[in-house]
Amino acid sequence: MHRRTLLAALAAAPLLAQRRPIRLAVSTYSYWHFKSKRVPVEQVIDDAARIGFEGVEILHRGMEAETPAYLKKLKLHAFRAGVALPLFSIHQDFVSPFIDLRQEAVRHTEHCIRLAAQLGIPCVRLNSGRWKTIPNFNELMKAGGLEPPVDGFVNDDAIKWCVEGINACLATAEKEGVLLALENHWGLTTLPDDLLRIFRAVKSPWLGLNVDTGNFPQAVSPYDGIAKLAPHAIMVQAKTYQGGGEYYTLDLDYKRIAGILRGAGYGGWVSLEMEGKADPGTAVPESYRILRDAFGA
């Protein structure tokens, strides 16, 4: 392609992102909040196809197995249903004074990157981890997701560990062709500025941000937080709370959020995380209509 043509195409990319409908996925987490029997991933895929979602985000902890046969089964099931698998959400914790625990988090992340590659999933959601000085998650939510460091350490130590942990996973990510998306999850990345410190310190094309619309402390407006993170987003998770949230409830204006994301040039996936107590059978389709109305038909 001629250089001038290439530059013109790159300049037009944000405009294209503003015009075309953003693709919607649904997370298997929307059907299973760690509090009941797991809902089979295949069931979520079938439901997603029926409702109109273009993709399904697979939560690693919700899978029934990791065997090659099971992974192939999921991959083929999604293909036959006409549903993409854009995101693999995993859990790890790089926040520990103990190097052996941080190395275990690296090994787990590398293992999950390889699982994503086998599933044909191009992106893995990362957590930073947290100090766990507030062990109970409900109490952590009451504290706005913020917790004090372990005695003798400061948050700068944890940020350094997280940067080192992610850096250690990059070779595997590049080898497998899987992007890493660090989320504004509770703990070390509760505050957008701390998340951006980690992201900017890593400085790799294999790391972007997963922007969760509901994971901002009360002191941070979700709209301001999304605007700050959106320029670096490669994935977006959209929270809804039908029937009241499992931990808290937010009234999010998704048309406003869509405008913020499009204004930042975002044209990637938006994945629903229905975190309400309502029956997913009714809450997920209702959430789909809300997001589809906001992000375009």
C-alpha positions in Angstrom: 0.0 0.0 0.0 1.3 3.5 -0.9 2.4 5.5 2.2 -0.1 8.3 1.5 -2.9 5.8 1.1 -1.9 4.0 4.4 -1.8 7.3 6.3 -5.3 8.2 5.0 -6.6 4.8 6.1 -5.2 5.2 9.6 -6.6 8.7 9.9 -10.1 7.5 8.9 -10.0 4.6 11.4 -11.5 6.6 14.3 -14.3 7.8 12.0 -15.1 4.3 11.0 -15.2 3.3 14.6 -17.8 6.0 15.2 -20.0 4.9 12.4 -20.1 1.1 12.5 -22.0 -0.8 15.2 -19.8 -2.1 18.0 -19.9 -5.9 18.4 -21.5 -7.2 21.6 -20.4 -10.3 23.5 -21.7 -11.8 26.7 -19.6 -13.2 29.5 -20.3 -16.6 30.9 -20.0 -14.7 34.3 -23.4 -13.2 33.5 -24.9 -16.7 34.1 -22.7 -17.7 37.0 -21.5 -15.5 39.9 -19.5 -18.1 41.7 -22.5 -18.7 44.0 -24.3 -21.6 42.4 -23.8 -24.6 40.1 -21.8 -23.7 37.0 -23.7 -23.0 33.8 -22.1 -24.9 30.9 -20.3 -22.7 28.5 -22.1 -24.4 25.6 -25.4 -23.2 27.1 -24.2 -19.7 27.2 -23.1 -19.9 23.6 -26.5 -21.2 22.5 -28.2 -18.5 24.5 -26.0 -15.8 23.1 -26.7 -16.9 19.5 -30.4 -16.9 20.2 -30.4 -13.4 21.7 -28.2 -11.8 19.0 -24.8 -11.5 20.7 -21.9 -11.8 18.2 -19.5 -13.3 20.8 -19.1 -15.0 24.1 -16.4 -14.1 26.7 -15.3 -17.3 28.6 -14.5 -17.0 32.3 -11.7 -19.5 32.9 -13.1 -20.5 36.4 -16.4 -21.3 34.8 -15.0 -24.0 32.5 -15.7 -27.7 33.3 -12.2 -28.9 32.2 -9.0 -27.9 30.4 -8.5 -31.0 28.3 -7.7 -30.7 24.6 -11.0 -32.5 23.8 -13.0 -30.1 25.9 -11.3 -27.0 24.4 -12.0 -28.4 20.9 -15.6 -29.1 21.8 -16.1 -25.4 22.9 -14.3 -24.0 19.8 -16.4 -26.1 17.4 -19.7 -25.4 19.3 -19.1 -21.7 19.1 -18.2 -21.9 15.4 -21.3 -23.9 14.5 -23.5 -21.4 16.5 -21.9 -18.5 14.5 -20.5 -17.0 17.7 -17.0 -15.6 18.1 -14.9 -16.1 21.3 -13.1 -12.7 21.7 -12.0 -12.8 25.4 -10.7 -15.2 28.0 -11.1 -13.8 31.5 -8.6 -15.2 34.0 -7.5 -14.5 37.6 -4.0 -14.1 38.9 -2.3 -12.1 41.6 1.0 -10.5 41.2 0.7 -8.6 44.5 2.8 -10.6 47.0 6.0 -10.0 48.9 6.9 -13.7 48.2 8.6 -14.2 44.9 7.5 -17.9 44.7 3.8 -16.8 44.7 4.5 -14.2 42.0 6.2 -16.8 39.9 3.2 -19.1 40.3 1.0 -16.2 39.1 3.2 -15.9 36.0 3.1 -19.7 35.3 -0.7 -19.7 35.7 -1.0 -16.7 33.3 1.3 -18.3 30.7 -0.8 -21.5 31.0 -4.0 -19.6 30.4 -2.5 -17.8 27.4 -1.8 -21.2 25.9 -5.4 -22.3 26.6 -6.7 -19.1 24.9 -4.6 -19.9 21.9 -6.0 -23.4 21.7 -9.5 -22.0 21.9 -8.7 -19.4 19.1 -9.3 -16.5 21.6 -7.2 -13.5 20.7 -7.3 -11.7 24.1 -6.8 -12.6 27.7 -8.1 -10.4 30.6 -5.6 -9.9 33.4 -6.0 -8.9 37.0 -3.2 -7.1 38.9 -4.1 -8.7 42.2 -4.4 -7.1 45.6 -2.9 -7.0 49.1 -5.7 -9.0 50.7 -5.4 -7.0 53.9 -9.2 -6.9 53.7 -9.8 -10.6 53.0 -13.6 -10.5 52.7 -14.7 -9.2 49.3 -17.9 -7.6 50.6 -15.8 -5.6 53.1 -13.5 -4.7 50.3 -16.5 -3.3 48.3 -17.5 -1.3 51.4 -14.0 0.2 51.4 -14.4 1.2 47.7 -12.0 -1.5 46.5 -9.0 0.2 48.2 -7.0 -1.6 50.9 -3.9 -0.8 52.8 -0.6 -2.5 51.9 1.0 -5.3 54.0 3.1 -3.9 56.8 6.5 -2.9 55.6 5.5 -2.3 52.0 3.8 0.4 49.9 1.8 0.4 46.7 4.9 1.3 44.7 6.2 -2.2 45.6 3.0 -3.9 44.3 3.1 -1.9 41.1 6.7 -2.9 40.5 5.8 -6.6 41.1 2.8 -6.3 38.7 5.0 -4.8 36.0 7.6 -7.5 36.4 4.9 -10.2 36.4 3.3 -8.9 33.2 6.7 -8.5 31.5 7.5 -12.1 32.3 4.3 -13.2 30.4 4.9 -11.2 27.3 7.1 -13.7 25.4 4.4 -16.3 25.8 1.7 -13.9 24.7 3.7 -12.9 21.6 4.6 -16.5 20.7 0.9 -17.6 20.9 -0.4 -14.4 19.3 -2.6 -13.5 22.2 -3.1 -9.9 23.5 -3.2 -9.2 27.2 -5.8 -6.8 28.6 -5.2 -5.4 32.1 -8.5 -4.6 33.8 -9.5 -1.8 36.2 -10.4 -4.5 38.7 -10.6 -4.2 42.5 -7.3 -4.1 44.4 -4.1 -2.5 42.9 -5.9 -1.3 39.8 -9.0 0.2 41.5 -7.8 3.8 40.7 -7.4 4.6 37.0 -4.1 6.4 37.6 -2.5 3.3 39.2 -3.7 1.1 36.3 -2.2 3.6 33.8 1.1 3.6 35.8 1.4 -0.2 35.3 0.3 0.0 31.6 2.8 2.7 30.8 5.6 1.0 32.6 5.2 -2.2 30.6 5.3 -0.4 27.2 4.4 -3.4 25.1 2.2 -3.7 22.0 1.0 -7.0 23.5 -0.6 -5.2 26.5 -3.7 -3.0 26.4 -6.5 -2.2 28.8 -9.8 -4.0 29.5 -12.1 -1.2 30.7 -14.8 -2.4 33.1 -17.6 0.2 33.2 -18.7 -0.7 36.7 -15.3 -1.1 38.5 -14.7 2.5 39.7 -14.6 3.6 43.4 -17.2 6.1 44.6 -14.7 8.9 44.4 -14.2 8.4 40.7 -17.0 9.1 38.2 -17.3 6.1 35.9 -17.6 8.5 32.9 -14.4 10.3 33.9 -12.7 7.0 34.5 -13.8 5.5 31.2 -12.7 8.6 29.4 -9.2 8.4 31.0 -8.8 4.7 30.1 -10.6 4.5 26.7 -7.6 5.6 24.5 -5.8 2.5 25.6 -8.7 0.1 25.6 -8.6 -3.1 23.6 -11.6 -4.6 25.3 -14.6 -3.2 27.3 -16.8 -5.0 29.8 -20.2 -3.5 30.4 -21.9 -4.1 33.8 -25.6 -4.3 34.3 -27.4 -4.9 37.6 -30.9 -6.3 37.0 -32.6 -7.3 40.3 -30.0 -5.3 42.3 -26.2 -6.0 42.1 -24.5 -8.8 43.9 -22.2 -6.3 45.6 -23.4 -2.8 44.6 -25.7 -1.3 42.0 -24.9 1.5 39.5 -27.2 3.4 37.2 -25.0 3.6 34.1 -25.9 5.7 31.1 -24.8 3.5 28.2 -25.5 6.0 25.5 -23.2 8.4 27.2 -20.6 5.7 27.6 -20.9 4.7 24.0 -20.2 8.3 23.0 -17.1 8.4 25.2 -15.8 5.2 23.7 -16.5 6.3 20.1 -15.0 9.7 20.8 -11.8 7.9 21.8 -11.8 5.9 18.6 -12.8 2.6 20.2 -14.4 0.2 17.8 -13.8 -3.2 19.4 -15.9 -5.6 21.5 -18.2 -4.7 24.4 -18.8 -7.7 26.6 -21.8 -7.8 28.9 -21.2 -8.7 32.6 -24.7 -8.9 34.0 -23.9 -8.8 37.8 -27.5 -8.5 39.1 -29.4 -11.0 41.1 -32.2 -11.4 38.5 -32.6 -14.6 36.5 -30.1 -14.4 33.6 -32.9 -15.8 31.3 -34.6 -12.5 31.4 -31.8 -10.1 32.6 -29.3 -11.0 29.9 -31.8 -10.3 27.0 -32.8 -7.1 28.6 -29.2 -6.1 29.0 -28.6 -6.9 25.3 -31.3 -4.5 24.3 -29.9 -1.8 26.4 -26.4 -2.2 25.0 -27.6 -2.7 21.4 -29.7 0.5 21.7 -26.7 2.4 23.0 -24.0 1.0 20.7 -25.9 0.8 17.4 -27.9 -1.9 15.5 
